């Protein structure tokens, strides 16, 4: 496998709260972290497109921390709904995707309900951002479904806190400004398996940028094939709703275990 550009994006409605991280990876080698910033001073889509243009010819894998789809039951129920009518499916079926329930069962951590929470606005903004990156880069960025391979351009739904949890690192209480010590500890553990070509300060000062870095680690694990694939019998469903790619550090796959 040739080198692949990995772009992690911690999504948000407000562009200034979007974190971005650029890394480069060749299968079996150490991930190199090349750039990191927020969308505070420039358009996040333009930043990503500029990074892509600077490395022409390399495959690009985007890891986006936001839902990229909605529950099938919700779309089907609302298509014929009229004001005042009951919605027959239970609320959890309407507002949660299969991947959300799977994630909760697999790691004991539940993503927010895209059909009934503020994350829906983040998901909407993320899809608009993805479309803008497509336009500026002239790349298709279809959802990736083949772990262990590097398509010309693909996008993955990622969950940074889940990566921390399966890696044995603190997965909460690290995002607030006054939780610097927790971010410092997380970054110190990450640096044991990364080659950092950028200053550490952005990751310590801004949890959104740290989450973007974690998105690139999910992308790395996807390229290595050490992620949890959707069950074959649910493939049609998750291709409509989206799939959270969880890193799989079970069995012989090494994991960070210190706390």
C-alpha positions in Angstrom: 0.0 0.0 0.0 1.3 3.5 -0.9 1.2 6.3 1.5 -2.3 7.6 2.3 -3.3 11.1 3.5 -5.5 11.0 6.5 -7.6 14.0 7.4 -9.4 14.0 10.7 -12.2 16.5 11.2 -13.9 17.1 14.5 -17.2 18.5 13.2 -19.3 21.3 14.6 -22.0 23.7 13.5 -19.8 26.7 14.1 -16.7 26.5 11.7 -14.5 28.1 14.4 -15.2 25.0 16.6 -14.1 22.5 13.9 -10.8 20.8 14.5 -8.6 19.5 11.7 -5.6 17.3 11.6 -3.5 16.1 8.7 -1.5 12.9 8.9 0.3 10.5 6.4 0.4 6.8 6.8 1.9 3.8 5.0 0.6 0.4 6.2 2.8 -1.1 8.9 4.7 2.2 9.5 4.4 4.9 12.1 1.7 7.5 11.5 3.2 11.0 10.8 1.2 14.0 12.0 1.8 16.8 9.6 -0.6 19.7 10.3 -3.2 20.7 12.9 -5.5 23.7 13.2 -9.0 24.8 13.9 -11.5 26.5 11.5 -11.2 29.7 13.4 -9.2 31.7 10.8 -10.0 29.9 7.5 -12.7 27.8 5.9 -12.4 24.2 7.1 -13.2 22.9 3.6 -10.5 25.2 2.1 -8.0 24.0 4.6 -8.7 20.3 3.8 -8.7 21.0 0.0 -5.4 22.8 0.3 -3.8 19.9 2.2 -5.1 17.5 -0.5 -3.7 19.7 -3.3 -0.3 19.8 -1.7 0.0 16.0 -1.9 -1.3 15.3 -5.4 -1.8 11.7 -6.4 -2.0 10.2 -2.9 -5.2 8.5 -1.8 -7.1 10.5 0.8 -9.1 9.1 3.7 -11.3 11.5 5.7 -12.4 10.6 9.3 -15.3 12.8 10.4 -16.6 12.9 13.9 -20.3 13.3 13.1 -23.1 11.0 12.0 -23.3 10.8 8.3 -26.8 9.4 8.1 -30.1 9.1 9.8 -32.2 6.2 11.0 -34.2 4.4 8.2 -37.2 4.1 10.5 -37.3 7.9 10.9 -37.2 8.7 7.2 -39.8 6.0 6.3 -42.1 7.1 9.1 -41.9 10.8 8.4 -42.4 10.5 4.6 -46.1 9.8 5.0 -46.7 11.5 8.4 -49.3 14.2 8.9 -49.6 16.6 11.8 -51.5 14.9 14.6 -50.9 11.3 13.5 -49.1 8.9 15.9 -45.6 7.7 15.0 -45.8 4.0 15.4 -42.2 2.8 15.8 -40.8 3.2 19.4 -38.8 6.4 20.0 -35.5 4.5 20.1 -36.0 3.0 16.7 -36.9 6.4 15.3 -34.1 8.4 16.7 -31.2 5.9 16.9 -29.4 4.0 14.1 -28.4 0.4 14.2 -24.7 1.5 14.5 -25.5 3.6 17.6 -27.0 0.6 19.4 -24.2 -1.6 18.2 -21.6 0.8 19.6 -23.4 1.0 23.0 -23.4 -2.8 23.2 -19.8 -3.2 22.0 -18.0 -0.7 24.2 -20.6 0.5 26.7 -20.6 4.1 25.3 -23.6 5.4 23.5 -23.4 8.1 20.8 -26.0 10.9 20.8 -29.3 10.2 19.0 -28.9 11.8 15.6 -32.7 11.9 15.2 -33.5 13.7 18.4 -30.5 15.6 19.7 -28.4 18.6 18.8 -26.0 16.3 17.1 -28.5 16.4 14.2 -27.4 20.0 13.4 -23.7 18.9 13.6 -24.5 16.0 11.2 -26.2 18.4 8.8 -23.2 20.8 8.9 -20.8 17.9 8.5 -22.5 16.7 5.3 -22.4 20.2 3.9 -18.7 20.4 4.8 -18.1 17.1 3.1 -19.9 18.2 0.0 -17.8 21.4 -0.1 -14.6 19.4 0.3 -15.7 17.2 -2.7 -16.3 20.3 -4.8 -13.0 22.0 -3.9 -10.9 18.9 -4.2 -12.7 17.2 -7.2 -12.7 13.9 -5.3 -15.8 11.8 -4.7 -15.3 10.8 -1.0 -17.8 8.0 -0.9 -18.2 6.1 2.4 -15.5 3.5 2.9 -16.7 -0.1 3.3 -13.5 -2.1 2.7 -11.1 -2.1 5.8 -7.5 -2.9 4.9 -7.7 -1.1 1.5 -7.0 2.5 0.4 -9.5 3.8 -2.2 -8.6 7.0 -4.1 -10.9 8.9 -1.8 -13.2 7.7 1.0 -14.8 9.0 4.2 -15.4 7.3 7.5 -17.7 8.1 10.4 -15.5 8.2 13.5 -16.0 8.5 17.3 -12.9 9.8 19.0 -14.1 9.1 22.6 -14.7 5.5 21.5 -11.1 5.2 20.3 -9.9 6.4 23.6 -12.0 3.9 25.5 -11.0 0.8 23.5 -7.4 2.0 23.8 -7.6 2.1 27.6 -7.2 5.9 27.8 -9.5 8.4 29.6 -12.5 8.9 27.3 -14.2 11.7 29.2 -13.4 14.8 31.2 -10.8 16.0 28.8 -12.5 18.6 26.6 -13.0 21.6 28.9 -10.4 24.4 29.0 -9.5 23.6 32.6 -8.9 19.9 31.9 -5.5 20.5 30.4 -3.8 17.8 32.6 -6.1 15.1 31.1 -5.3 16.3 27.6 -1.6 16.4 28.4 -1.8 12.8 29.7 -3.7 11.6 26.6 -1.3 13.3 24.2 1.8 11.9 26.0 0.4 8.4 25.5 -0.4 9.0 21.9 3.1 10.3 21.2 4.5 6.9 22.0 3.1 5.6 18.7 3.1 8.7 16.5 5.7 10.8 14.8 4.8 14.4 15.5 6.0 16.9 12.9 3.9 19.7 14.5 4.0 21.5 17.9 2.1 19.9 20.8 0.4 23.1 21.9 -2.6 23.1 19.5 -3.7 19.6 20.8 -3.3 20.7 24.4 -5.1 24.1 24.0 -8.0 22.9 21.8 -9.8 19.6 22.5 -11.4 19.8 19.0 -8.0 19.5 17.5 -7.1 16.6 19.7 -10.3 14.9 18.6 -9.3 15.5 15.0 -6.0 13.7 15.7 -8.0 10.8 17.2 -10.0 10.7 14.0 -6.8 10.0 12.0 -6.0 7.1 14.3 -9.3 5.5 13.5 -8.4 6.0 9.8 -5.1 4.3 10.4 -6.7 1.4 12.1 -9.2 1.1 9.2 -6.3 0.9 6.8 -4.7 -1.8 9.0 -8.0 -3.7 9.0 -8.3 -3.6 12.8 -11.8 -2.2 13.0 -15.1 -3.8 13.7 -17.0 -4.5 10.5 -20.8 -4.3 10.3 -22.6 -7.7 10.5 -23.2 -9.1 7.0 -26.9 -9.3 7.6 -27.1 -5.6 8.4 -25.0 -4.4 5.5 -27.9 -3.0 3.5 -29.2 -1.1 6.5 -25.9 0.4 7.6 -25.1 1.5 4.0 -28.2 3.7 4.3 -27.8 4.8 7.9 -24.0 5.0 8.2 -21.5 3.0 10.3 -19.3 4.1 13.2 -15.9 2.5 12.6 -14.7 1.3 16.0 -11.1 0.2 16.3 -10.7 -3.4 17.3 -7.8 -4.0 19.7 -8.9 -7.4 20.8 -6.9 -10.7 20.5 -3.4 -10.2 19.2 -3.8 -6.5 18.2 -1.7 -4.4 20.6 -3.4 -1.6 22.5 -2.4 1.3 24.7 -3.3 0.1 28.1 -1.8 2.6 30.6 -4.1 5.0 32.4 
